[in-house]
Amino acid sequence: MAKNDNLVDFQQAAEKHRHRREHEQKEANVEAIRQRFAHALPSKATPVKDYLKKKRAKKKRYE
């Protein structure tokens, strides 16, 4: 029996959509953080990048 090109592997499709949705959620969270920091610390050049670096470093220390 030949494999049909019109068949969809639902597991593969679900993984693709899940990854895209998770990425969009992360981007939305980062954008919200950017806006909060922009209001709180308007004079600081890269507050979000600094915050996320510090958060990752703290996470690595505890693991």
For each residue, the residues with C-beta under 8 A, 3 or more apart:
1:
2:
3: 7
4: 7
5:
6:
7: 3 4
8: 13
9: 12 13
10: 13 14
11: 14 15
12: 9 15 16
13: 8 9 10 16 17
14: 10 11 17 18
15: 11 12 18 19
16: 12 13 19 20
17: 13 14 20 21
18: 14 15 21 22
19: 15 16 22 23
20: 16 17 23 24
21: 17 18 24 25
22: 18 19 25 26
23: 19 20 26 27
24: 20 21 27 28
25: 21 22 28 29
26: 22 23 29 30
27: 23 24 30 31
28: 24 25 31 32
29: 25 26 32 33
30: 26 27 33 34 48 52
31: 27 28 34 35
32: 28 29 35 36
33: 29 30 36 37 48 51 52
34: 30 31 37 38 48
35: 31 32 38 39
36: 32 33 39 40
37: 33 34 40 41 44 47 48 51
38: 34 35 41 42 47
39: 35 36 42
40: 36 37 47
41: 37 38 44 47
42: 38 39
43:
44: 37 41 47 50
45:
46: 49 50
47: 37 38 40 41 44 50 51
48: 30 33 34 37 51 52
49: 46 52 53
50: 44 46 47 53 54
51: 33 37 47 48 54 55
52: 30 33 48 49 55 56
53: 49 50 56 57
54: 50 51 57 58
55: 51 52 58 59
56: 52 53 59 60
57: 53 54 60 61
58: 54 55 61 62
59: 55 56 62 63
60: 56 57 63
61: 57 58
62: 58 59
63: 59 60
